[in-house]
Amino acid sequence: MFSRDSIIVRNIKYISPKVKKIRKYTLIASVIIAAGFLLFTLGYYYHLSSNLPPLNSIMDYRPKSITEVYSGNGRLIGEFYTERRKVIPLNKVPKRLVQAFVAAEDGRFYEHEGLDFFSIFRALIKNILVGEVVQGGSTITQQVAKSLLSSERTLKRKTREAILSYRIENKLTKDNIIFLYLNEIYLGHGAYGVQAAAENYFRKDVSELNLAEMATLAGLPQAPSAYSPYVNPELAKQRMFYVLSRMVEEGFINIVEATDAMNSEITVYPIADINNSAAPYFTEHVRQYLEKTYGSRILYSEGLKVFTTLDLAMQKKAQAALKKGLFDHDKRQGFRGVVKHLEFNDMKTFMAPPKDKSSSPMEIKEGEVYEAVVISVKRKDKSTTISLKGGIKGEILFKEMRWARTPNPEVNYYEAYIKHPSEAFQVGDIIRVKVIDVKGKKGVPLFSLHQEPIAQAALLAIDPSDGSIKVMEGGYDFRINRFNRAVQARRQPGSSFKPVIYSAALDKGMTPKTKIVDSPYVYVDSQRNFVWRPQNYDGRFLGPISLKKALAQSRNIVSIRLAKKLGISKVIDYARKLGIRSDLSKNLSLSLGSSGLSLLEITSAYAVFASGGKRHEPLFIREIRDRDGKVLKNNINAYFDKVNPYERKKEEKTEDDVPREEEKKNDVPLGYAIPPQTAYTMTMLLQGVVQEGTAKKAKVLKRPVAGKTGTTDENRDAWFIGFTPDLVAGVWVGFDDRRPLGRRETGSRAALPIFIDFMQEVYQEQPPEEFPLPEKE
């Protein structure tokens, strides 16, 4: 028999010392591994979270914002940005818009704490059932976190996103998070945030959006390009239906509201590039100043508000006048030829209607330009029948193409009108045409022969009372060529420089009745073996002639003799008083406008006459504010450099400077660049140019106008600078490569009509205003 103790001993399994040792080390190893894994996890977590965006920077939300440029009357004319975003406070966002985004992107937003595993699983199942991604699994908080991190798609980035989401949820309120989301989310076509997107697609403030438009925006975050209502309207509509359905599911709206929204029509506008449409040359001038002054980062990210001097309505009038003037000049030069010629079979293909009968028929619009093929020319009325691509037929009336002569610079345009369309083109030729009447004769559209101008022009307008720039048009088409000929080009001003000399003469005691001999002038430079024999434009000499008549008729020899009498250094010094900054020739050719000037310089100089002798720096920016409304700068000079025109260096003496007799002394009042009486007399002389001189065409304005034409050798530059009591406008016309403009294309013919067309539009129905008399001392 076994005792009880012996049975217990027998039931205890024997464990050898070796096994005990193995178990001991296994336990130690497990502890070490567990500790290591814990330390690794903690370290990896620390590594991932150590350089996450600090929450205090998130709470002090200052994202990249748009720099906005405004006209003088508060109209938006330009935007500069890397991310087109307009931050809008949550209390300005309609409640329904918030609900639309929550329903579409994160139905349990107000319940979870940053991560929603239930929604991730639900979205996965739904996407599998549908067969495509219609619902995302990321929460709104995760999307906010994602916008603050890099865009790489890695497990590391997703882990960091989850950590940051959890931190955001524990630090910010739900309202703070939705505020960040609605201002950060990318919604396509460069728009970040709901305000920028509402403006992009619907040209509305978010407060003006209807339910259908809100649902359309809320459908964009998953795939902004695919669901763009501008690019893919049908897909966008389907996505909108989905968002409205989700809003019903979440109880935000009822089925009737959703149905009404689904059946409503929404208007989506083309994505506008305001920088290239409102006042592109002026806006680019502003951009260059801002970048030079503040740098690219502040310009494109810090949301500056820039208030300029531009008059947008006046700018549009200038654009129209400039384009008309260039088209008129181009027609005077003749027709440069057809696009190409098509054989009969190619003509049939060109005119064939689209094979896809479901596509909408082509619609033409008045003022639009199209390519067309010539299909016949009628002998009786000389009209031309054309067909646009796709089969729309129309007519070109002969009177709309008489100008289409073969270019010949030796022949006056009016002497070479064509007598039949066959002189310009033949059947099968591809030409460009412009719609002038969609309905036309018996429903047949009427067209004109079209040709894009190749010459360039610039127009600048200044308010003489304070120097503010109202108009800056620097060329024919900013989209093709961004060179701003109003401020960047330096061209010889020709006779438009003469008022500088005449005003200097008046200031030295001469009067409008002072006579100068208009007779041949010869300058001999024996050292350089050079002989200069300047001529008047008409090749004649009139003998003794008054200053008034000489300026009206733009007599070159009189200007040379005046410059000789005054001394070139005196002329240059006077030009500096008027604000001209460019280097000036230190010889008598300066009297004929041989030194290159900008349109801004010469127009600003004439503004001194218009203002009664006061010199105002040409201003183009009234004020710049930062995103917090703090004024950074105001009243900014259009030259945007550090040169002070009043700190003029003393010009070197020239060989034409000889001792003078004692001249009349004119005291210049404080605040004036030249004496008021000189400015007034100069204005009267320039009125004479309009009344009886080279600018007679301007009499059609039927109001007091003063000004001067200018033309350089071989008609390479044409100018007119003119003014009324409250506006100075300068026009330049020429080719960038400095080729001649054509026979008799003077300032009077090429530039003055642009000035007249512009002024006629500016002063519609405004009564004439006389130039004020100078104040008596």
C-alpha positions in Angstrom: 0.0 0.0 0.0 1.2 3.5 -0.9 0.9 6.3 1.5 -0.8 9.6 0.6 2.5 11.5 0.4 4.1 9.0 -1.9 1.1 9.4 -4.3 1.5 13.2 -4.4 5.2 12.8 -5.1 4.5 10.4 -7.9 1.9 12.9 -9.5 4.5 15.7 -9.7 6.2 15.7 -13.1 9.8 15.8 -13.0 11.4 19.0 -14.6 15.0 18.7 -15.3 17.4 21.6 -14.6 18.0 21.9 -18.3 14.4 22.6 -19.1 14.2 25.0 -16.3 17.1 26.9 -17.7 15.5 27.0 -21.2 12.2 28.3 -19.7 14.1 30.9 -17.8 15.9 32.2 -20.9 12.7 32.0 -23.0 10.9 34.2 -20.5 13.8 36.7 -20.4 13.9 36.8 -24.2 10.1 37.3 -24.4 10.3 40.2 -21.9 13.2 41.7 -23.9 11.4 41.3 -27.2 8.2 42.7 -25.8 10.2 45.6 -24.3 12.0 46.1 -27.5 8.8 46.0 -29.5 7.3 48.5 -27.1 10.4 50.7 -27.3 10.4 50.4 -31.1 6.7 51.3 -31.3 7.2 54.2 -29.0 10.2 55.3 -30.9 8.6 54.9 -34.3 5.6 56.9 -33.0 7.9 59.6 -31.7 9.6 59.6 -35.1 6.4 59.9 -37.0 4.9 62.5 -34.7 8.0 64.6 -33.9 7.8 66.8 -36.9 4.0 67.0 -37.4 2.6 70.5 -37.9 2.2 72.0 -34.4 -1.4 72.5 -33.4 -0.8 76.1 -32.4 0.0 76.8 -36.1 -3.2 75.1 -37.1 -5.2 77.1 -34.7 -3.6 80.3 -35.9 -4.8 79.5 -39.4 -3.0 81.6 -42.0 -3.0 79.6 -45.3 -1.7 80.7 -48.7 -4.1 83.4 -49.9 -4.8 85.3 -53.0 -3.3 88.8 -53.6 -6.1 90.8 -55.1 -5.8 93.9 -57.3 -8.6 96.4 -57.5 -9.4 99.2 -59.9 -9.9 102.8 -58.7 -13.6 102.1 -58.3 -13.2 98.9 -56.4 -13.6 96.3 -59.2 -11.4 93.3 -59.1 -8.9 93.4 -62.0 -6.2 90.9 -61.0 -5.3 88.0 -58.8 -1.9 86.4 -58.0 -1.6 83.1 -56.2 -0.1 79.6 -56.0 -3.4 78.4 -54.5 -6.5 80.3 -55.3 -8.1 80.5 -51.9 -10.3 83.0 -50.2 -10.7 82.3 -46.5 -14.3 82.6 -45.3 -15.4 82.4 -41.7 -17.8 79.6 -40.8 -20.6 82.0 -39.9 -20.6 83.2 -43.5 -21.0 79.6 -44.9 -24.6 78.5 -45.4 -25.6 75.7 -43.1 -26.9 73.6 -46.0 -23.4 73.8 -47.6 -21.8 72.4 -44.5 -24.4 69.7 -44.4 -23.8 68.8 -48.0 -20.1 68.3 -47.4 -20.7 66.3 -44.2 -23.2 64.1 -46.0 -20.9 63.5 -48.9 -17.6 63.0 -47.1 -18.2 62.1 -43.5 -21.7 61.3 -42.3 -20.5 60.5 -38.7 -18.3 63.6 -38.5 -20.0 64.9 -35.3 -19.7 61.4 -33.7 -16.1 60.1 -34.2 -12.8 61.3 -32.8 -10.9 61.7 -36.0 -10.9 58.1 -37.3 -14.0 56.2 -38.2 -13.4 52.5 -38.7 -17.1 51.8 -39.1 -17.3 54.3 -42.0 -14.2 52.9 -43.6 -15.8 49.4 -43.6 -19.1 50.7 -44.9 -17.5 52.6 -47.7 -15.5 49.6 -48.7 -18.6 47.4 -48.9 -20.5 50.1 -50.9 -17.7 50.6 -53.4 -17.4 46.8 -53.9 -21.2 46.6 -54.6 -21.3 49.5 -56.9 -18.1 48.5 -58.7 -16.5 52.0 -58.5 -15.3 54.4 -55.8 -18.3 56.5 -54.9 -17.6 57.0 -51.2 -14.3 57.6 -49.5 -13.3 56.2 -46.1 -11.3 59.2 -44.9 -13.0 61.4 -42.4 -13.2 65.2 -42.8 -10.6 65.5 -40.0 -8.3 63.1 -41.9 -8.7 65.2 -45.0 -7.7 68.3 -43.0 -4.7 66.5 -41.7 -3.8 65.3 -45.2 -3.9 68.9 -46.5 -1.2 69.8 -43.9 1.1 66.9 -44.8 3.0 65.8 -47.9 1.0 64.3 -50.8 2.9 61.0 -51.0 0.8 57.9 -50.8 2.7 55.7 -48.3 1.9 53.8 -45.1 4.1 56.2 -43.2 2.2 59.2 -44.4 -1.2 57.5 -43.7 0.0 56.8 -40.1 1.1 60.4 -39.6 -2.3 61.5 -40.9 -4.0 59.3 -38.4 -1.9 60.6 -35.5 -2.5 64.2 -36.6 -6.2 63.6 -37.0 -6.4 62.3 -33.4 -4.5 65.3 -32.1 -6.7 67.8 -34.1 -9.8 66.2 -32.7 -8.6 66.5 -29.2 -7.4 70.1 -29.6 -10.0 71.7 -31.9 -13.8 71.9 -31.8 -15.8 70.4 -34.6 -16.6 73.9 -35.9 -12.9 74.7 -36.0 -12.3 71.5 -38.0 -15.1 72.1 -40.5 -13.9 75.7 -40.9 -10.4 74.5 -41.8 -11.8 71.8 -44.1 -14.1 74.2 -46.1 -11.2 76.6 -46.6 -8.5 74.0 -47.4 -10.2 71.5 -49.6 -9.1 71.4 -53.3 -12.1 71.7 -55.6 -10.6 71.8 -59.0 -9.4 74.4 -61.6 -7.0 76.0 -59.1 -9.7 76.7 -56.5 -9.0 75.9 -52.8 -11.9 76.2 -50.5 -15.6 76.7 -51.1 -15.5 80.5 -51.7 -13.0 80.3 -54.5 -14.8 77.3 -56.0 -18.2 79.2 -55.9 -16.7 82.1 -57.7 -14.9 79.8 -60.2 -17.9 77.7 -61.3 -20.9 79.9 -60.6 -19.5 83.4 -60.2 -21.3 83.7 -56.9 -20.5 84.2 -53.3 -21.1 81.1 -51.2 -24.1 82.9 -49.5 -25.8 83.0 -52.9 -25.6 79.3 -53.8 -28.7 77.3 -54.2 -29.0 73.7 -53.0 -28.1 72.1 -56.4 -24.9 74.3 -56.6 -24.0 73.4 -53.0 -24.4 69.7 -53.8 -22.3 70.1 -56.9 -19.4 71.6 -54.9 -19.8 68.9 -52.2 -19.4 66.2 -54.8 -16.0 67.5 -56.0 -13.4 66.5 -53.3 -13.3 62.8 -54.3 -12.1 63.7 -57.9 -12.2 67.4 -58.7 -11.2 66.9 -62.4 -13.5 64.0 -63.1 -16.5 65.7 -61.4 -15.9 69.2 -62.7 -19.2 70.7 -63.8 -17.3 72.7 -66.4 -15.4 69.7 -67.9 -17.8 66.8 -67.3 -21.3 68.2 -66.7 -23.0 64.8 -66.8 -20.7 63.2 -64.3 -21.0 66.2 -62.1 -24.8 65.9 -62.2 -24.6 62.3 -61.2 -22.4 63.2 -58.4 -24.7 65.9 -57.3 -27.6 63.4 -57.2 -25.5 61.2 -55.0 -24.8 64.1 -52.6 -28.5 65.1 -52.4 -29.4 61.4 -51.7 -26.9 61.3 -48.9 -28.3 64.5 -47.5 -31.8 62.9 -47.4 -30.3 59.8 -45.7 -28.7 62.0 -43.0 -32.0 63.9 -42.5 -30.5 67.2 -43.6 -33.2 67.7 -46.3 -36.4 66.0 -47.3 -37.1 64.2 -50.5 -39.1 67.1 -52.0 -36.2 69.5 -51.6 -33.8 66.9 -53.1 -36.1 66.4 -56.1 -36.5 70.1 -56.7 -32.7 70.5 -56.6 -32.2 67.5 -59.0 -34.6 69.1 -61.5 -33.2 72.6 -61.3 -30.9 74.0 -64.0 -27.5 75.3 -62.9 -25.3 77.6 -64.9 -21.6 76.9 -65.0 -19.4 79.6 -66.3 -16.0 79.2 -68.1 -13.1 79.4 -65.8 -12.1 83.1 -66.2 -8.5 84.4 -66.2 -9.1 87.9 -65.0 -5.4 88.8 -65.3 -5.7 88.5 -69.1 -9.0 90.1 -69.6 -9.7 93.2 -67.5 -6.5 95.3 -67.8 -3.7 92.8 -68.5 -0.8 95.2 -69.2 -1.6 97.3 -66.2 -2.1 94.3 -63.9 1.2 92.9 -65.0 2.9 96.2 -64.3 1.4 95.9 -60.7 2.6 92.3 -60.4 6.2 93.3 -61.4 6.2 96.0 -58.7 4.8 93.7 -56.0 7.3 91.0 -56.8 10.2 93.5 -56.9 9.2 95.1 -53.6 7.9 92.2 -51.5 9.3 89.0 -53.2 7.5 86.1 -54.7 6.4 84.4 -51.4 4.5 87.4 -50.2 3.1 88.2 -53.6 1.7 84.8 -54.2 0.8 83.6 -50.7 0.1 86.4 -48.3 -3.2 87.8 -49.6 -2.3 91.4 -50.2 -5.0 93.9 -51.2 -3.8 96.3 -53.8 -5.9 99.4 -54.6 -4.9 101.0 -57.9 -5.8 104.2 -59.8 -7.1 102.4 -63.0 -10.5 103.4 -64.3 -11.9 100.1 -65.6 -14.6 101.6 -67.8 -12.2 104.0 -69.4 -9.7 101.1 -69.9 -12.3 99.2 -71.9 -12.9 102.2 -74.1 -9.1 102.5 -74.6 -8.9 98.8 -75.6 -11.6 99.2 -78.2 -10.1 102.4 -79.6 -6.6 100.9 -79.8 -7.8 97.7 -81.6 -9.9 99.7 -84.1 -7.0 102.0 -84.9 -4.7 99.0 -85.5 -7.3 97.2 -87.7 -7.8 100.4 -89.7 -4.0 100.8 -90.2 -3.7 97.1 -91.2 -6.4 97.5 -93.8 -4.6 100.5 -95.3 -1.5 98.4 -95.8 -3.4 95.7 -97.8 -4.2 92.0 -97.7 -1.3 89.7 -96.8 -2.9 86.6 -98.4 -5.1 83.6 -97.8 -4.5 80.9 -95.2 -4.1 78.1 -97.8 -5.8 76.7 -100.9 -8.0 73.6 -101.1 -8.6 71.4 -104.1 -12.2 70.3 -104.9 -12.3 67.1 -102.8 -10.7 68.9 -99.8 -13.3 71.6 -100.1 -16.1 69.0 -99.9 -14.5 67.5 -96.7 -14.1 71.0 -95.2 -17.8 71.8 -95.8 -19.2 68.4 -94.8 -21.5 68.4 -91.8 -20.2 66.4 -88.7 -20.8 62.7 -89.0 -22.0 62.5 -85.4 -25.6 63.6 -85.9 -26.2 63.7 -82.1 -23.8 66.6 -81.8 -25.3 70.1 -81.6 -25.3 72.2 -84.8 -22.6 74.9 -85.0 -23.7 78.3 -83.8 -22.0 81.5 -85.0 -21.8 84.7 -83.0 -21.5 88.3 -84.1 -18.0 89.6 -83.8 -16.4 86.1 -83.8 -13.7 85.1 -86.3 -13.9 81.9 -88.3 -12.0 80.2 -91.1 -14.0 79.7 -94.3 -13.6 78.5 -97.8 -14.5 80.6 -100.9 -17.1 78.7 -102.9 -18.1 81.3 -105.4 -17.9 85.0 -106.5 -20.9 86.7 -107.9 -20.2 88.9 -111.0 -23.3 91.2 -110.6 -22.8 92.5 -107.1 -19.2 91.3 -106.6 -20.2 89.5 -103.3 -18.4 86.4 -102.3 -20.1 83.2 -101.1 -18.2 81.3 -98.4 -18.7 78.2 -96.3 -17.5 77.7 -92.7 -16.2 74.4 -91.6 -19.2 72.1 -91.2 -21.4 73.7 -93.9 -22.7 77.1 -92.6 -22.8 79.4 -95.6 -22.6 83.1 -95.8 -21.6 86.1 -97.9 -18.9 88.8 -97.8 -20.2 92.1 -99.2 -17.7 93.7 -101.6 -17.7 96.9 -99.5 -16.3 94.9 -96.6 -13.2 93.8 -98.6 -12.3 96.7 -101.0 -9.3 97.2 -98.8 -7.8 93.8 -99.7 -5.2 95.1 -102.2 -1.7 93.6 -102.6 0.6 95.4 -100.1 2.6 98.1 -101.7 4.3 100.7 -99.5 4.8 103.1 -102.4 1.1 103.4 -103.2 -1.6 105.3 -101.1 -4.2 102.9 -99.9 -7.1 104.9 -101.3 -5.6 104.9 -104.7 -5.4 101.1 -104.8 -8.8 99.7 -103.7 -9.5 96.4 -105.5 -12.2 96.4 -108.1 -13.2 92.7 -107.8 -12.9 90.0 -105.1 -10.8 87.9 -107.6 -7.9 90.3 -107.0 -7.7 89.0 -103.5 -8.6 85.3 -103.6 -10.2 82.5 -105.7 -12.5 79.6 -105.2 -11.0 77.1 -102.9 -9.0 79.6 -100.8 -9.2 79.4 -97.0 -9.7 82.9 -95.5 -10.5 84.3 -92.1 -13.9 86.1 -91.8 -15.7 88.0 -89.1 -19.4 87.8 -88.5 -21.1 91.2 -88.9 -24.7 90.0 -89.1 -25.9 86.5 -88.1 -29.3 86.8 -89.9 -28.1 88.9 -92.8 -30.1 88.9 -96.1 -32.9 86.4 -96.0 -31.3 84.5 -93.2 -27.9 84.3 -94.9 -25.2 85.5 -92.5 -23.0 88.4 -93.5 -19.2 88.4 -93.0 -16.3 90.7 -93.5 -12.8 89.7 -94.6 -10.7 89.5 -91.5 -6.9 90.0 -90.9 -5.2 90.3 -87.6 -3.0 93.4 -87.3 0.7 93.0 -87.1 1.6 96.6 -86.0 1.5 97.5 -82.3 0.1 100.4 -80.3 0.0 101.7 -76.8 -2.4 104.1 -75.0 -1.9 105.8 -71.7 -4.2 108.2 -69.9 -3.4 110.3 -66.8 -5.4 112.6 -64.5 -3.3 115.8 -64.5 -4.7 116.9 -61.2 -2.8 114.2 -59.2 -0.9 112.1 -61.8 -3.0 109.0 -61.3 -2.9 106.6 -64.3 -6.4 105.9 -65.5 -5.6 103.8 -68.5 -2.6 101.7 -69.5 -2.9 99.6 -72.7 0.5 98.3 -73.8 -0.2 96.4 -77.0 -2.7 94.7 -79.3 -3.0 91.4 -77.4 -1.4 90.6 -74.1 -2.0 86.8 -74.5 0.3 86.9 -77.6 2.9 89.4 -76.4 3.3 90.7 -72.8 5.8 93.5 -73.7 4.2 96.7 -72.3 4.9 99.4 -74.9 3.4 102.0 -72.6 6.2 101.8 -70.1 8.8 99.4 -71.3 9.4 100.6 -74.8 11.8 103.5 -75.6 10.9 105.0 -79.0 11.9 108.3 -80.6 9.0 110.7 -80.0 9.6 112.8 -83.1 7.8 116.1 -83.1 5.8 115.2 -80.0 9.0 116.3 -78.2 8.8 119.8 -79.6 6.6 121.2 -76.8 9.4 120.7 -74.4 11.6 123.0 -76.4 8.8 125.6 -77.0 7.9 125.7 -73.3 11.6 126.3 -72.5 11.6 129.1 -75.0 8.4 130.6 -73.4 10.0 130.4 -70.0 13.0 132.3 -71.3 11.0 135.3 -72.5 9.7 134.4 -75.9 6.0 134.7 -76.8 3.7 132.9 -79.3 4.3 135.9 -81.6 8.0 135.6 -81.5 9.3 134.9 -85.0 12.0 132.4 -86.0 13.3 132.0 -89.5 12.3 128.8 -91.2 15.1 128.5 -93.7 17.7 125.8 -94.6 20.0 124.8 -91.8 23.3 123.1 -92.2 25.4 121.7 -89.5 29.0 120.7 -90.3 31.2 118.6 -88.1 34.6 118.7 -89.7 36.3 116.5 -87.1 33.9 113.6 -87.9 33.4 114.6 -91.6 29.7 114.9 -91.0 27.2 117.2 -92.6 23.6 117.4 -91.3 20.9 119.1 -93.5 17.6 118.6 -91.7 14.4 119.1 -93.6 10.7 120.0 -92.9 8.2 117.2 -93.5 6.8 119.0 -96.6 10.3 119.8 -97.9 9.5 123.6 -98.0 10.8 126.6 -96.0 8.4 129.4 -95.0 10.8 132.1 -93.9 10.1 134.2 -90.7 7.3 132.4 -88.8 5.7 132.9 -85.4 6.1 130.2 -82.7 2.4 129.6 -82.7 2.3 128.9 -86.5 5.5 126.9 -86.4 4.3 124.6 -83.7 0.9 124.2 -85.4 2.6 123.2 -88.6 5.4 121.2 -86.9 8.3 123.0 -88.6 11.4 121.1 -87.9 13.9 123.9 -88.7 12.2 126.2 -86.2 12.6 123.7 -83.4 16.3 123.2 -84.3 16.9 127.0 -84.3 15.1 127.3 -80.9 17.2 124.6 -79.4 20.4 126.2 -80.8 19.3 129.6 -79.3 18.5 128.1 -75.9 21.4 125.6 -75.7 20.9 121.8 -75.5 21.8 121.7 -71.8 18.9 124.2 -71.1 16.5 122.0 -73.2 17.6 118.9 -71.3 17.3 120.6 -68.0 13.7 121.7 -68.9 12.9 118.1 -70.0 13.9 117.0 -66.5 11.6 119.6 -64.9 8.8 118.0 -66.9 9.7 114.6 -65.5 11.5 113.1 -68.5 14.1 110.6 -67.1 15.6 108.8 -70.1 19.0 109.6 -71.4 18.8 112.5 -73.9 21.0 113.2 -76.9 23.3 116.1 -76.2 23.1 117.5 -79.7 20.6 119.4 -81.9 18.9 116.2 -83.1 17.2 116.2 -79.8 15.0 119.0 -81.0 13.5 116.6 -83.5 12.8 113.9 -80.9 15.8 111.7 -81.6 16.1 110.3 -78.1 14.1 107.3 -77.1 11.4 107.9 -74.5 8.6 105.9 -73.0 4.9 106.8 -73.6 4.6 107.2 -69.8 7.4 109.8 -69.8 6.1 112.0 -72.6 2.4 111.7 -71.5 3.4 112.7 -67.9 5.4 115.6 -69.3 2.3 117.0 -71.1 0.3 116.5 -67.9 2.4 119.4 -66.5 0.9 121.7 -69.1 -2.6 120.4 -68.4 -2.2 120.9 -64.6 -1.2 124.5 -64.9 2.5 123.8 -64.3 2.4 121.4 -61.4 4.4 118.2 -61.7 2.8 115.0 -60.2 4.6 111.7 -60.2 2.5 109.3 -62.3 0.8 107.1 -59.7 -0.6 103.6 -60.3 -1.2 102.3 -56.8 -3.1 104.2 -54.2 -2.6 101.7 -51.3 -1.4 98.3 -50.4 -2.7 96.4 -47.4 -1.8 93.1 -45.9 -4.2 90.3 -45.1 -5.0 91.8 -41.7 -5.9 95.2 -43.3 -2.7 97.0 -42.2 -1.6 99.6 -44.7 1.9 98.8 -46.1 2.4 101.5 -48.7 0.4 104.2 -50.4 0.7 106.6 -53.4 3.2 104.6 -55.4 5.1 106.0 -58.4 4.5 104.1 -61.7 8.2 104.0 -62.3 8.6 102.1 -59.0 12.3 102.9 -58.7 14.2 105.0 -56.2 15.2 107.8 -58.5 13.9 111.2 -57.5 13.2 113.3 -60.6 13.7 116.4 -58.6 17.3 115.4 -57.7 18.5 116.0 -61.3 22.2 115.8 -61.9 23.7 118.7 -63.7 24.0 117.9 -67.4 27.3 118.3 -69.1 27.9 121.4 -71.3 27.7 120.8 -75.0 29.3 122.5 -78.0 26.0 124.2 -78.7 26.1 126.0 -75.3 27.4 129.6 -75.7 27.1 132.5 -73.4 23.6 134.0 -73.5 22.2 137.5 -73.2 20.4 138.1 -69.9 17.1 136.3 -70.2 13.8 137.0 -68.5 13.6 135.5 -65.0 10.5 133.5 -64.1 10.0 132.7 -60.5 8.4 129.3 -60.2 5.8 129.1 -57.3 6.3 126.5 -54.6 4.8 123.2 -55.7 5.2 123.9 -59.5 7.6 122.5 -62.0 7.2 125.4 -64.4 5.5 128.8 -64.1 1.7 128.6 -64.4 1.8 131.3 -67.2 4.2 129.2 -69.2 2.0 126.1 -68.8 -1.1 128.1 -69.9 0.6 129.7 -72.9 1.9 126.3 -73.9 -1.6 124.9 -73.7 -2.9 127.6 -75.9 -0.2 126.8 -78.5 -1.1 123.2 -78.4 -4.8 124.1 -78.9 -3.6 125.8 -82.0 -2.2 122.5 -83.3 -5.7 121.1 -83.0 -7.5 124.1 -84.4 -5.3 124.9 -87.4 -2.4 122.4 -87.5 -1.5 118.8 -87.9 -4.1 117.6 -85.4 -7.2 119.2 -87.0 -9.0 115.9 -87.0 -9.4 116.3 -83.2 -11.8 119.2 -83.8 -14.5 116.6 -84.2 -14.5 116.3 -80.4 -16.1 119.7 -80.2 -14.4 120.7 -77.0 -11.2 122.4 -76.0 -8.4 119.9 -76.8 -4.6 120.6 -76.9 -2.0 118.2 -78.3 0.8 117.4 -80.6 1.4 114.8 -83.3 4.8 113.1 -83.8 6.3 111.1 -86.6 9.8 109.8 -86.9 12.0 109.1 -90.0 10.4 106.8 -92.6 7.2 106.8 -90.5 8.6 104.2 -88.0 6.8 105.8 -85.1 3.5 107.6 -85.0 2.5 109.6 -81.9 -0.2 111.9 -80.6 -0.2 113.3 -77.1 -3.2 115.4 -76.2 -5.3 116.6 -73.3 -8.4 118.2 -72.0 -8.6 120.1 -68.7 -9.0 116.9 -66.8 -7.4 114.1 -68.8 -4.1 113.6 -70.7 -3.8 110.8 -73.2 -0.9 109.6 -75.2 -0.9 107.2 -78.2 2.0 105.5 -79.9 1.8 103.3 -83.0 4.6 101.3 -84.6 6.2 97.9 -85.2 8.3 96.2 -82.6 11.0 95.6 -85.2 11.0 99.3 -86.1 10.0 98.8 -89.8 8.1 101.7 -91.4 4.4 101.9 -90.8 3.7 102.7 -94.4 3.3 105.6 -96.8 1.9 108.7 -95.1 1.3 106.8 -91.8 2.1 109.8 -89.7 1.0 110.7 -86.2 -2.0 112.4 -87.7 -3.2 109.4 -89.6 -2.1 106.4 -87.4 -2.2 107.7 -83.8 -4.6 110.6 -83.7 -7.7 108.6 -84.7 -7.1 106.3 -81.7 -7.0 109.3 -79.4 -10.2 110.7 -81.0 -12.1 107.4 -80.7 -11.1 107.1 -77.1 -12.0 110.6 -76.1 -15.3 110.5 -77.9 -16.3 107.5 -75.7 -14.9 109.0 -72.5 -16.8 112.3 -73.0 -20.1 111.1 -74.3 -22.8 113.6 -73.4 -20.4 115.5 -71.1 -20.4 119.3 -71.7 -17.2 120.9 -72.9 -14.9 122.4 -70.3 -12.5 125.3 -70.9 -8.9 125.3 -69.8 -8.6 127.4 -66.6 -6.7 130.6 -66.6 -3.6 130.7 -64.4 -4.0 132.3 -61.0 -2.9 135.9 -60.7 0.1 136.4 -58.5 
